[in-house]
Amino acid sequence: MSQIVHSIDLPVDVATVFEFWMDIESFPAIMETVTRVTVTGLRHSYWEIRLGGIDWEYDAIVTSVVRGDHIDWKSTTGELELLGRASFEALNAGGCRLTVEIVWTPRSFVERVGALFGDDSRAVTRELDNFREYVTRKTGVRHRVAD
């Protein structure tokens, strides 16, 4: 198993960051590794991602949502076995700390080597930076957050 945990600070409030994160169908426009997301039900979605030259498809279900606090999800079928959580924490300066935790099981030799060398971790860091840039561009808020 590979576990990834990364946090970013955003210069907007928790409710705003939460709403942007809930809009998963916008992820392909924001994140390099996400090529397609289709909402297939109230808590169900279909994902296509590409990382390190490998394409994966899987179905996911949101297992827990506490508005403004966290969103949990897991894959249900497909080529990728994963669990995830996005947590939202209010900062003193009015901003938000977004922490993403992903636990996944590399299956092939190539996936295990990539995880060993941190390709998955670097990808999550890059995607969170892309998410922060997207949110700040869409909201027009660019000041730095200090806790």
C-alpha positions in Angstrom: 0.0 0.0 0.0 1.1 3.6 -0.6 -0.1 6.4 1.6 0.1 10.1 0.5 -0.8 13.1 2.7 -0.4 16.7 1.5 -1.8 20.0 2.7 -2.1 23.4 1.1 -3.3 26.7 2.4 -5.7 28.7 0.4 -6.6 32.4 0.9 -10.3 31.8 0.9 -12.8 30.5 3.5 -13.6 26.9 4.1 -17.1 27.0 2.6 -15.7 28.3 -0.7 -12.9 25.7 -0.9 -15.3 23.0 0.0 -17.7 23.9 -2.8 -14.8 24.0 -5.3 -13.7 20.5 -4.2 -17.2 19.2 -4.5 -17.3 20.2 -8.2 -15.4 17.0 -9.2 -16.5 17.3 -12.9 -14.2 20.4 -13.1 -11.1 18.4 -12.1 -10.0 17.5 -15.6 -9.7 21.3 -16.4 -7.7 21.8 -13.2 -5.6 18.7 -12.7 -3.1 17.2 -15.1 -3.7 13.6 -14.1 -7.5 13.6 -14.2 -8.6 13.1 -17.8 -12.3 12.6 -17.2 -14.9 12.6 -14.3 -18.5 11.7 -14.8 -21.0 12.0 -11.9 -23.1 8.8 -12.3 -25.3 9.1 -9.2 -25.8 11.1 -6.0 -22.5 9.8 -4.5 -21.2 7.8 -7.4 -18.7 8.9 -10.1 -16.6 7.4 -12.9 -13.0 8.5 -13.2 -10.2 8.3 -15.8 -6.7 9.3 -14.8 -3.3 9.1 -16.3 -0.1 9.1 -14.2 3.4 8.2 -15.4 2.1 7.0 -18.7 -0.4 4.6 -17.1 -4.1 5.0 -17.7 -6.6 3.9 -15.0 -10.4 3.8 -15.0 -12.5 3.3 -11.9 -15.8 3.9 -10.2 -15.9 5.7 -6.9 -18.4 6.4 -4.2 -18.4 9.2 -1.6 -18.6 7.4 1.7 -18.9 10.4 4.0 -19.5 14.1 3.7 -19.5 16.6 6.5 -20.0 20.0 4.9 -17.0 22.2 5.6 -15.1 19.5 7.4 -14.3 16.5 5.2 -15.2 14.3 2.2 -14.3 10.6 2.1 -14.3 8.4 -1.0 -13.2 5.0 -2.2 -13.0 3.2 -5.5 -15.6 0.5 -5.9 -14.7 -1.1 -9.3 -12.0 -0.7 -11.9 -8.3 -0.7 -12.2 -7.4 1.3 -9.1 -8.0 0.4 -5.5 -7.9 3.5 -3.3 -9.4 5.4 -0.3 -9.3 9.1 0.0 -10.1 12.0 2.3 -10.2 15.7 1.8 -10.2 17.7 5.1 -10.9 21.4 5.4 -9.6 23.4 8.3 -10.3 27.1 9.0 -7.2 29.3 9.4 -7.0 32.4 11.6 -6.5 34.7 8.7 -9.8 33.6 7.1 -8.2 31.1 4.8 -8.5 27.3 4.6 -6.1 24.5 4.9 -7.0 21.6 2.6 -5.4 18.3 3.5 -5.7 15.4 1.1 -5.0 11.8 2.2 -4.9 9.0 -0.4 -4.2 5.3 0.3 -3.8 3.1 -2.8 -2.5 -0.3 -3.7 0.0 -0.3 -6.5 -0.6 -3.6 -8.5 2.0 -3.8 -11.2 5.7 -3.7 -11.0 5.7 -0.3 -12.7 3.2 1.1 -10.2 5.2 -0.2 -7.2 8.4 1.3 -8.5 6.6 4.7 -9.2 5.2 4.7 -5.7 8.6 3.8 -4.2 10.2 6.8 -5.9 7.4 9.1 -5.0 5.8 9.7 -8.4 2.3 9.4 -6.8 3.2 11.9 -4.0 4.7 14.4 -6.4 1.6 14.2 -8.5 -0.7 14.9 -5.6 1.4 17.9 -4.6 1.3 19.2 -8.1 -2.4 18.7 -8.4 -3.1 20.5 -5.1 -1.0 23.4 -6.3 -3.1 23.4 -9.5 -6.2 23.4 -7.4 -5.0 26.3 -5.3 -4.1 28.3 -8.5 -7.6 27.6 -9.9 -9.5 28.6 -6.8 -7.5 31.8 -6.3 -7.9 32.7 -10.0 -11.7 32.0 -9.9 -12.2 33.9 -6.7 -9.8 36.7 -7.4 -8.2 36.4 -4.0 -4.5 36.2 -4.1 -3.1 37.3 -0.7 -1.0 34.8 1.2 -2.6 33.0 4.2 -0.8 33.1 7.5 -2.1 31.1 10.4 
